Amino acid sequence: MVNDGEYNSQPDTVIITVNNVANPNDQVVQLKAGWNYFAPTVQASSMKVEDLLSDLGENLVFAHDSKGKAYWPSQGINNISQSLNPSYGLKIKVNSPQTLIVPGDPIPGNGNISLNSGTHYIGFLANKPAMETVQGLIDTDALTIVYDSSNGSYIGKENGQWTNTIGTFQKGKAYMITLSKGGSLNIK
């Protein structure tokens, strides 16, 4: 019951309906027009690329993994058969800004992942101090660069010194990491 705040005014009944309430476990990814990194950070009912990206519809132009396998729905091409996970993500191109919501549950485990040499698109399961998180890769001379496509920030070596403009790895966000040799990382 509500009223207008006036003395002796008649109360009225208001019905409020809330639609589309996001599950707090869902991954919400803001994609800018152009290229973005994506790795699922929740356990969805299907971890296949075509299912995870289906809500983007015709806004999805192209997606590929770090090995060159592609998902190009407008051309009927999908040679990404491996299920996506936080340590196996994609570089995706959308034609306009989009919000991708991936319904799911928290991913179990301790968050330790092993990575081979090369480029990887990985997602973080928790907010983590970026430099502290990759320090082990730096100490073993494995890290080449970490890049955030959403804002151009990075961790890389300049004039013999490591520079960190990322600050904190963000939960639910994916980053490109390139290694000169294998190493391990904790994403949780």
VENVENHU-V359495 format. One record per residue. N is the residue number from 0. RES is the residue in one letter. SS is DSSP state (hx for helix, st for strand, lp for the rest). PHI is phi in radians with two decimals (NA if undefined). PSI is psi in radians with two decimals (999 if undefined). Layout:
# VENVENHU-V359495
N|RES|SS|PHI|PSI ; N|RES|SS|PHI|PSI
This chain:
# VENVENHU-V359495
0|M|lp|NA|2.36 ; 1|V|st|-2.32|2.78 ; 2|N|lp|-2.45|3.06 ; 3|D|lp|-1.50|0.07 ; 4|G|lp|1.56|-0.11 ; 5|E|lp|-1.41|2.61 ; 6|Y|lp|-1.14|2.31 ; 7|N|lp|1.10|0.37 ; 8|S|lp|-1.37|2.73 ; 9|Q|lp|-1.33|2.30 ; 10|P|lp|-1.26|2.77 ; 11|D|st|-2.38|2.84 ; 12|T|lp|-1.82|2.35 ; 13|V|lp|-2.12|2.31 ; 14|I|lp|-1.90|2.19 ; 15|I|lp|-1.94|2.19 ; 16|T|lp|-1.97|2.23 ; 17|V|lp|-1.90|2.14 ; 18|N|lp|-1.93|2.74 ; 19|N|lp|0.95|0.85 ; 20|V|lp|-1.37|2.13 ; 21|A|lp|-1.28|2.46 ; 22|N|lp|-1.21|2.33 ; 23|P|lp|-1.10|-0.28 ; 24|N|lp|-1.46|-0.29 ; 25|D|lp|-1.10|2.59 ; 26|Q|st|-1.61|2.18 ; 27|V|st|-1.99|2.07 ; 28|V|st|-2.06|2.13 ; 29|Q|st|-1.55|2.09 ; 30|L|st|-1.90|2.32 ; 31|K|lp|-1.55|2.78 ; 32|A|lp|-1.06|2.30 ; 33|G|st|1.91|-2.61 ; 34|W|st|-1.53|2.46 ; 35|N|st|-2.50|2.78 ; 36|Y|st|-1.78|2.48 ; 37|F|st|-2.50|2.31 ; 38|A|lp|-2.50|2.30 ; 39|P|lp|-1.16|2.39 ; 40|T|lp|-2.09|0.27 ; 41|V|lp|-2.31|2.79 ; 42|Q|st|-1.58|1.77 ; 43|A|lp|-1.46|2.94 ; 44|S|lp|-1.12|-0.52 ; 45|S|lp|-2.36|2.38 ; 46|M|lp|-1.84|0.27 ; 47|K|lp|-1.32|2.49 ; 48|V|hx|-0.97|-0.76 ; 49|E|hx|-1.14|-0.50 ; 50|D|hx|-1.43|-0.74 ; 51|L|hx|-1.15|-0.56 ; 52|L|lp|-1.80|0.06 ; 53|S|hx|-1.05|-0.59 ; 54|D|hx|-1.18|-0.26 ; 55|L|hx|-1.30|-0.37 ; 56|G|hx|0.92|-2.36 ; 57|E|hx|-1.25|-0.15 ; 58|N|hx|-1.28|-0.34 ; 59|L|st|-1.42|2.09 ; 60|V|st|-1.54|-0.86 ; 61|F|st|-2.87|2.63 ; 62|A|st|-2.50|2.53 ; 63|H|st|-2.59|2.71 ; 64|D|lp|-1.61|-3.11 ; 65|S|lp|-1.30|-0.11 ; 66|K|lp|-1.81|0.04 ; 67|G|lp|1.64|-0.02 ; 68|K|lp|-1.23|2.46 ; 69|A|st|-2.14|2.66 ; 70|Y|st|-2.19|1.98 ; 71|W|st|-2.34|1.41 ; 72|P|hx|-1.04|-0.60 ; 73|S|hx|-1.16|-0.35 ; 74|Q|hx|-1.84|0.06 ; 75|G|lp|1.22|0.46 ; 76|I|st|-1.88|2.24 ; 77|N|st|-2.65|1.74 ; 78|N|lp|-1.95|0.41 ; 79|I|lp|-1.71|1.66 ; 80|S|lp|-1.61|-0.38 ; 81|Q|lp|-1.26|2.41 ; 82|S|lp|-1.17|2.47 ; 83|L|lp|-1.34|2.72 ; 84|N|st|-2.76|3.07 ; 85|P|lp|-1.01|-0.50 ; 86|S|lp|-1.70|0.04 ; 87|Y|st|-2.37|1.59 ; 88|G|lp|-2.01|-2.85 ; 89|L|st|-2.39|2.82 ; 90|K|st|-1.81|2.15 ; 91|I|st|-2.18|2.59 ; 92|K|st|-2.06|2.24 ; 93|V|st|-2.09|2.66 ; 94|N|lp|-1.54|-0.12 ; 95|S|lp|-2.73|2.82 ; 96|P|lp|-1.01|2.40 ; 97|Q|st|-2.42|2.71 ; 98|T|st|-2.00|2.04 ; 99|L|st|-1.77|2.14 ; 100|I|st|-1.94|2.13 ; 101|V|st|-1.93|1.83 ; 102|P|lp|-1.24|2.44 ; 103|G|lp|3.09|-3.06 ; 104|D|st|-2.01|2.80 ; 105|P|lp|-0.98|2.51 ; 106|I|lp|-1.43|2.19 ; 107|P|lp|-1.28|2.90 ; 108|G|lp|1.95|3.10 ; 109|N|lp|-1.59|-0.11 ; 110|G|lp|1.49|0.09 ; 111|N|st|-1.40|2.24 ; 112|I|st|-2.23|2.58 ; 113|S|st|-1.85|2.38 ; 114|L|st|-2.20|2.41 ; 115|N|lp|-1.43|2.98 ; 116|S|lp|-1.10|2.62 ; 117|G|st|2.11|-2.92 ; 118|T|st|-1.75|2.45 ; 119|H|st|-2.38|2.56 ; 120|Y|st|-1.92|1.92 ; 121|I|st|-2.16|2.62 ; 122|G|st|-1.93|2.63 ; 123|F|st|-1.80|2.43 ; 124|L|lp|-1.61|-0.09 ; 125|A|lp|-2.72|2.78 ; 126|N|lp|-1.23|2.29 ; 127|K|st|-2.48|2.46 ; 128|P|st|-1.08|2.12 ; 129|A|hx|-1.08|-0.91 ; 130|M|hx|-1.12|-0.74 ; 131|E|hx|-1.08|-0.66 ; 132|T|hx|-1.17|-0.66 ; 133|V|hx|-1.70|0.04 ; 134|Q|hx|-0.99|-0.69 ; 135|G|hx|-1.07|-0.63 ; 136|L|hx|-1.23|-0.61 ; 137|I|hx|-1.19|-0.80 ; 138|D|hx|-1.07|-0.51 ; 139|T|lp|-1.71|0.21 ; 140|D|lp|0.99|0.56 ; 141|A|lp|-1.63|-0.56 ; 142|L|st|-1.37|2.28 ; 143|T|st|-1.76|-0.92 ; 144|I|st|-2.83|2.66 ; 145|V|st|-2.14|2.33 ; 146|Y|st|-2.34|2.44 ; 147|D|lp|-1.92|1.90 ; 148|S|lp|-1.25|-0.29 ; 149|S|lp|-1.28|-0.47 ; 150|N|lp|-2.50|0.07 ; 151|G|lp|1.39|0.12 ; 152|S|lp|-1.34|2.81 ; 153|Y|st|-2.78|2.92 ; 154|I|st|-2.14|2.09 ; 155|G|st|-2.79|2.96 ; 156|K|st|-1.67|2.22 ; 157|E|st|-2.28|2.18 ; 158|N|lp|0.91|0.70 ; 159|G|lp|1.41|-0.02 ; 160|Q|st|-2.07|2.49 ; 161|W|st|-1.39|2.33 ; 162|T|st|-2.01|2.37 ; 163|N|st|-2.18|1.88 ; 164|T|lp|-1.86|0.02 ; 165|I|lp|-1.35|-0.79 ; 166|G|lp|1.45|-1.37 ; 167|T|st|-2.27|2.26 ; 168|F|st|-1.19|2.32 ; 169|Q|lp|-1.71|2.35 ; 170|K|st|-0.98|2.32 ; 171|G|lp|1.49|-0.06 ; 172|K|lp|-1.84|2.59 ; 173|A|st|-1.90|2.61 ; 174|Y|st|-2.35|2.67 ; 175|M|st|-1.58|2.24 ; 176|I|st|-2.18|2.23 ; 177|T|st|-2.01|2.26 ; 178|L|st|-2.07|2.51 ; 179|S|lp|-1.48|-0.31 ; 180|K|lp|-2.70|2.92 ; 181|G|lp|-1.09|2.74 ; 182|G|st|-2.96|3.13 ; 183|S|st|-2.19|2.79 ; 184|L|st|-2.63|2.56 ; 185|N|st|-1.87|2.16 ; 186|I|lp|-1.87|0.15 ; 187|K|lp|-2.09|999
